[in-house]
Amino acid sequence: MTQHRPAITLVRGDITQQQVDAIVNAANSSLLGGGGVDGAIHRRGGPEILAECRALRASHYGKGLPTGRAVATTAGNLNAGHVIHTVGPVWSRQEDRSALLASCYRESLRVAAELGAETVAFPAISTGIYGWPMDDGARIAIRTVRDAAAAPVTEVRFVLFDEQAYTEFETALAAQG
């Protein structure tokens, strides 16, 4: 049996504008919104996302969503069926946390597959306020998605906010064939 590998595409733009089955949110562990991608998704998606996040906190994730894990909610007003929230690691010079970053992508794809999602849009997880170097974050993201068997996911779209992020992901994609 051959493993199904999703096609990887790169888009420069706003993840909240993507029309996909699932949008991945680079969330904080509270699941209650924040800055960057997380804040934009909550603002554009509307109060339904926050309401479901609060329900998750009240039930399964009382202490918050652990780093490297993923959980889905409604997408509210977004052009998507679901938002998959994942908590990326804060970058550290002293500790290699790359396995946690890879886990964010793997776990998000696992949740997407469970939801039956065919198209998934990812941001560059942990590369904003969490300080992960963009080149390394791109390399880990591309490698992890490329190695993941994620049927029924047929397309993984990395939605990159600026030209530098797009260039780093383009370089990582080319380097990994």
N, C-alpha and C positions, 0 to 999 in steps of 0.2 A: 504494500500500500504506500503510495507516494504521499508525502506530507504537503499540505496546501500552504503556500507562502503568499501573504498578501502583497499586492503591488504597493510600492512606496512612491508617493508624490510629494513635491514640495510646493508650497504656496506662500507668497509674501502677502500678508494681510492680517485681518482681524478674525480671530477664531470664532467670535460670537456671530459672525456673518455667514459661517459655513452651513451648507445644507447637507447634513450627513445623518446617519442613524444614531451616532453617539459622539458627543464632544467630551474630551477629557479635560478636567479642571485640575490645574496645579493648586490644590487646596492647602490650607493649613490644617493642623490636626483637630482644631475646634469644629470644623465643617460649617462655621457660621459666617463665612465671607471674610474678605480681607482686601489687600491691595492687588495690583497687577491683574493678571489673567483672572484670578479668583474673584476680585471685586467686579470686573467687567462682566463675567458670566452671571453673577448674582444680580447686578443692575439690569442687564438686558433680559435675563431670563425671568425676572420678576419674583414675587413673594412665594410662589409655589415651591421653588427650589429650596429656599430657606426653611419653609415649613417642613419639608421632608427631611432636611438636614437636622432640624431640631428634633424630629421624631426619632431619627437614628441615634442622636445623642441621648435621648430619653430611654432608648431600649438597648441596643447592642453596643453602642460606643460611648458609654457614660464618661470615660476618661479621654475621649477623642479617638480619631482614626489613627492607628499606628503608622509610622513612616514605612513606606514601601507597600502598603496595602491599598486596595481600591474598593469603592462601593458606589452603587448607582442610585440616582434619583430621577425624577421627571426633569424634562428640559424646559418646562414652563413656556415662556414666549419665544424661545430660540427655535430655529429651523432644524430641530433635531428631535429624535425620539427620547433620548436620555442624556443626562450628564453623568459621566463617571468621574468621581472625585478621587484623587490620589494625592498622597502626601510625600513630596520629595524630601530628600535629606538636605540639610545645610552643608555646604562644602567645607571641608577642613583640610588644612595643610598637615595636621598631625595624624589624622586617621583616614584610611581608605574606605570611603562609604560608597564606592561605585556599585557594589552588589545591591545596595538599597535603591540606588537610582535605577538600575536595570530592573529590579523588582517592580517598580512603579509601572514601567512599560509592560512587563509580562502580566502583572495582575490586572491592569486595565484591559489588556487584550483578552484575558480569561473572562472577565466580567462581560465584556462586549460579546464574546462568543456565547456566553450563557443567555444573554439578552436576544440573541439572533441577529445582532448588528452586522451588516455587510460593509459599511463605510464608517471609519473612525477618524476623527480629527484630534491631533495631539498638539499641545504647545511644547516649547523647549523646557521641560520640567527642571526645576531647581536653578535655572540659569539667570534668573532675575535677582530678586532681593536675597535669595538663598546663596548667591555668590558662586555657583558652579561655573568654572571656565567654559565658555561657549564651545570651543573646539572639542574639549573632552566630553562635554554633555552631548554634543552632536554625534560623536563617535560611539558612545555608549547607546544612545537612542537608536541609531541606525542598525548597529550590530544586534541589539536585543530584538528589535522588530523583525529584522531579516531572519534571525534564528528561530523565531516563534512560529509554531504551527497554530493558526488561529481560525480554522474554519468555524463559522461561515464568513469571517472577515475577508473581503476581497481587496479592499483598499485602505491603506493607512496614509493619511494626509498629515504631514507636518506643516502647521500653519505658523509662520515665522513673522514676527512683528516688524523687524527692520532688516536692512540690507546686510548688515554684519552677520546676523543669525542665519539668514538665507544662504549667504556665502559659505559659512562654516558647515552647514548641513549639506550643501551641494558638494563641498570638498569631501566630507565623510562618506557620502553616498557614492561618489566616484571612486574613492579609495577602496571601498568594500564591494565594488563590482555591481 
